[in-house]
Amino acid sequence: VLDYAPEDAKAIDPLMGWTGSGDMKGQLRLSFPDREAAVAYARKHGIPFQVFDPKRRAFVLRQNGYGDNFASQRRVPWSH
């Protein structure tokens, strides 16, 4: 994924309180099949880049979690 670094700080709209920016590149997100393709694209188009490894999230499976309330093999119907 190629994300552009923001060029302008986001401003708060005084009427609605929404945040916005005139930086159109901040809305672009390009996806590539692998890291080498992204680096080649950035070099070809003269885009300065930094490569970051994605953060891995640990898969958490809780015993008797919230989803177990709705399991089809539940012996006792769930009630409030």
N, C-alpha and C positions, 0 to 999 in steps of 0.2 A: 504494500500500500504506500502510495506517495501522497503525503499531506504537505501543503505549503505552510511555512511559518507565517504567522500574522504580521502584517506590515504596520497596521494601525491598531491603536487600542480601541476597544469597544466603548461606545458612548451610550448613556442612558437617555431614552426619550423622555422629555419633561412632562408630556401629557399622559402617556400610557404607562411609562415606567419600563418599557421593553428595552432590551439591549440591542444594539445594531452597529454596523460598521460599513464603511464604503469600500472595504477591501474585498473584491470579488474572488481573489484567489483562495481566500479562507473557506469558500464553499466547495472547492474542488477536492476530490479524493479519487485518485487513480489506483486501480487494482492491477496487479501483474501476477503471472503464474509462479514466479520465483524471484528471489532477491537479485539475481544476476540481470534479469530483464529490467527490473526497476532501476538498477544502477546504470545499465546501458542507455536507457531512455533519458535519465537525468544528464548523463554526460553528452549525449547526442544533442540535446536541446539547451545545454549550458546552464542547467539548473543546479545551484549549490545544494548539496545533500549531506545528511548524516544517516548512518545505518544503525538502527536499534534492534536488538533481539526482542521478540515478543515475550511478555511476561506470561509464564505458565501458571494457571490457576489449578489448585488442588480440587479434585472432585470430592465433594462431601455428600455422603449418603447416610442420613440419620436413621437409626432404628426407631420405629414408631413415630415417624415424622407426620407432618400435616396431611400429606397425600394419602397416608394409610387410612384416614377417616373415610375416604371415598373408594377404597379398594373393593373390587367385585367379589373377592373371596372372603370378605369380612364376615365373621360369624354373627355378630350382634349389630343390628342397624345403628347407624350413627344418629345421635340426636343431640340437641342443645342441652 
